Amino acid sequence: MDDAHALVAAAGRIVVLTGAGISTDSGIPDFRGPQGVWTKDPAAQRSSDIRHYVADPEVRRQVWRTRMASPAWTAQPNPGHLAIVDLERQSPSGSRSGEHSRLHTLVTQNIDGLHQRAGSDPALVVELHGTMRQIQCLSCGERSAAETVYERVRAGDDDPSCLSCGGILKSATVSFGQQLVAADLERAWQAAAACNLLLAVGSSLTVSPANALVDVAAAAGAPVVIVNAEPTPYDDLAAAVVRRPISEVLPALVR
């Protein structure tokens, strides 16, 4: 913890990469942890595959029911999210022109929107895996607020289609088998290459290409600090690894 704190304190251009673990203290279960959604129910991973989603109406119906009941809709940001907001509000010492925050970029694998709800500047947030708070048509690409579609589901339309073209609707998230948004990935890549510290929080660092941001930062000479409850494949590469509760660790790290 002391090593991690010293590294964070010395850095003026930090990229934070967050995974599902930062939201567990808000009541949103992660996927691969001991109490994770896929750990407890491996079959649930099927619903996260775009091939099954497109091919099987029953999978879509199940996804709409499950997503509508997600605790993320009522979850509140926790001290981990708020600590990143605090980091964003800190000015780097000896900052260059145009640099107003020690937080360079916040890259998240999460789809819950809790970083923005905590107060993070949306302009600094890259949602690599999209957002559950919008719905997108897989045919025409039209987007709408999630609540407008869930109103239709609650009214009995258990597999809603696009009102504009009749195409299949899906939350604006990246499922297995879908490509990440190229512009988002490029932005995350450039941020990792430009940072002088990468702080990975609550991520198993097993999902590509998000985990490769650690390689990019390390190759550019930036130290890596990992805060996660379970071991990750990148622990040996990290300058410091902290396995303590995120809501306890992050406020102390950025203080």
N, C-alpha and C positions, 0 to 999 in steps of 0.2 A: 504494500500500500504506500509506503514512504517513497519507493522508487517511482511508482506511478504518479504520485502527487508531484514529485520534483520534475518529471518529464512534462506533465501538463502545465505546470507553472512556468516552465521555461519556453513554451511554445507560443507563437503569436499568430500562427496560420494553421488552424486545426480543422481537420475533416473528421466528422463523427459519422460512423456507420452503425445504424441500429437495426436490431432484429426483434423477433417476437418477445424475447425475454424482457425487454424494457416495459412491455405492457402487461405482464402477468400480475404486477402489483395493482393494476387497475381492474383486475378481474377478468382479463382476456387470456385464456389459456394459450400456451405456445403449441408448437406442432411436434417437436422431436424430444422435448424434455421428458422427465419421468412421468409427469402428469399430462403430457402433450396430447393433442387431439388425435394425431396419427399413432402415437404410442399406445393409447388406450383402445383405439379402433382403427387398425390398419386399413380396413375397407373404406374408411372415409376419404383416403387419399384418391380414390377413384373419381370422386366428384370434382377433384381439382385438376383433372386431365381434360384438355379441350376436346380431345377426340371423343371421349365418352359423353361429354356435355353436348356436343353437336349431334351425335348419333342417337342418343337415347332420351326421349322426352321425360321418362321417369327420373333419370338423373337430374334433369333440369328442374323438375318439380321438387325433388328433394333439396336441391341447392337453394331454391327460392324459399322453401320453408325454413331451412337451417339458417340461411343468411338473415332472414327477417327476424329470427329469434336470437340473433347474436348479441352477446352482452356488450359488444362494442358500441351499440347505439346509445346506451345509457352510461357507459364507462366515463370516468373522469381522469384527466391527466394526474399522474403521481409525481412524487418528488424527483424521480429520474428525468421525466420530461421537463419539469420546471428548472432543473439544474442546467439543462442544455440551453434554455432561454436565458438563464443567468450568464452562461458562457458567451452567448451571442451579444449580450449587452456590455461585455468587457472590451475595452479598447486595447489593442496590442501596444506594448511599449516600443517606441521608435518606429511607429507605423509609417508605411510609405503612403504617398498620396493615393486616395481612393480606398485605403484600408481602414475601416471603421470598427471592425469586430474581430475578436480572436477566433470566432467561428467563421471559417471560410465557406464551408458547405456542410449541410446535414443530409446525408444520403440514408434513406430508410428502406428496408425491405417490407415494412409494415404497410397495411392498407387501411388502418383504422382512423387516420386523420388526427390522432391525439397530439402530435407535435404542433400542428397548427392550432388546435384548441388550447394548448398550453400557452400559446403566445409566440411560437416561432414564426419568424418572417417567412411567408410562403415563397418569397423570392430566393431564399437560401435553401429551401427543401427540395430534394429530388426524390420522388416516390418511384423507386425502381420497379416495383411490382404493381403500380397503379393505386387506385382508391376504390373502396367499397361505397363511397358516398356519391358516386355517379354510376349511371347505367349506359352502356354503349350497344348499338346495333352491330352485329357481326357482319352485316351485309353492306349497309350504307354508311356506317360510322357515326351516325347521329348520336349525340349524348343528351342525357336529361338527368335531372336530380333524382337520386334513388327513391326518395319518398313518393314521387309521383307514380312510379311503377309499383311500389309496394302497396299503394292504395288500391291498385287494380288487383293485386294478388289477394289482399284481404277481402276484396269484393267478390272473389271466386274465380278469377282468371289465374289458374295455377301454373300456366306456362305462357306468360304474356309475350306477344310478338310486337315488333316495331310498328307503330301507328303510321309511319310514313311509307315503309316499303314492305312490311310483312315479314321482315327478317327475324332471326333469332336474337333475343336480347340477353345480355350478360352484364354482370357488374364490370366496371371498367378496371378490372384487375388482370394481371398476367398469370394465366394458368400454365401448368405443364404442357408443353407442346406449342405455346405461343412465343413469339419473339418479343423481347423487350423493346420499348420505344428507343430507336437508335439515338435520338437527340439526348434523351435522359442518360443513356449509358455513356455517351461521349462526354457529357458534362461531368458525370461522376468520375470518369477516367482522368480527365484533365485536372479535376480538383485533387484527386489522389496523387497525381504526379507533381502538383504544385505545393502540397502541404508540407509543413515541417513537423507534423505529428498526425498520425491516424489513430483515433480512439474508437475501437470496435466494442459495441455494448449490446449484450443480450442476443448475440447471433451465434449459431452453431458453426458458422463459417464453412458449411458443407455445400451450400447452394451456389452454383456457378450461374452467371459470371460475377455476382456480387462479391463472392469471397476473393476473387482475383484483385480487387481493389487493395487488399493487403499487400499482395505481391508488387503492385504498381508503386505504392507508397514506399515500401521497403527498398525497391530497386532504385528509387529516386533519392534514397538516403534518409528518409524520415523514419524515426522510431515508431513502433507500434505498441499501443497499450490495449490489452484485451480485458474486458470485464464481462465475465460470463459464469453462470453457475456450474456448467459442465466443461470438461476439457474440449478443446477444439484442435483441428489439424494444424493450426498455425501457432500453437503455444510456444514451440521451440524457436520460432522466428521472432516472437515478440520481445520487446525490451522489458516489459513487465506484464504479469498476468495476475488479476485479482479475482478471486472466487468468493465474493461476499455479496449480500443482497444489493441489487442495483440502486434501489431507493435510498440506501444508506451510503453507498460508495460514491455515486456521482456528485451529490451535493458537496461531499468532502473533497473530491478531486478538483472541482472547479472553484472552490472557496479561496 
